[in-house]
Amino acid sequence: MRLEQADEQTIACGGHVEGHVPLSDVIEILPDGRFLLHGRHADLINIAGKRTSLAYLNHQIAAIPGVIDAAFFLPDSEAVDGITRLCAFVVAPGMNSRQLLAELRPRIDSIFLPRPLVLLDQLPRNATGKLPRNHLQVLFAEKVAHVER
């Protein structure tokens, strides 16, 4: 099997793959035949010309000692000042926003620091442990959106 790229689309073909199969992943093909998986197209965010994935950001914040659960969220609408800002919902008993941001700052580019960072007792996970986007949207509306106006 091999990977080919056309524009920003990666295609798997050859070997056991029948035909040319477009992938939903963002993949960087390296010169030595290896590749880097950067995330899924639906997971990538672009702020001020810089790109990262929500999965990467979630991994970085969850790796902070004391964080039990966390999720970054990019709202559908722009903030009042016309700039889209990332939000993070975090379960970290005994920690405050300032401590969390100090731990997060060396791990990620400052453009991706959450504004705001909302501390919660728990995240609204469903019965299977997933965190549906619509649950985060409701949480954002309850905890953040009404404050920005």
Secondary structure, 3 states (H helix, E strand, C coil): CEEEEECCEEEEEECCEEEEEECCEEEEECCCCCEEEEEEHHHEEEECCEEEEHHHHHHHHHCCCCCCEEEEECCCCCCCCCCCCCEEEEECCCCCHHHHHHHHCCCCCHHHCCCCEEECCCCCCCCCCCCCHHHHHHHHHHHHHHHHC
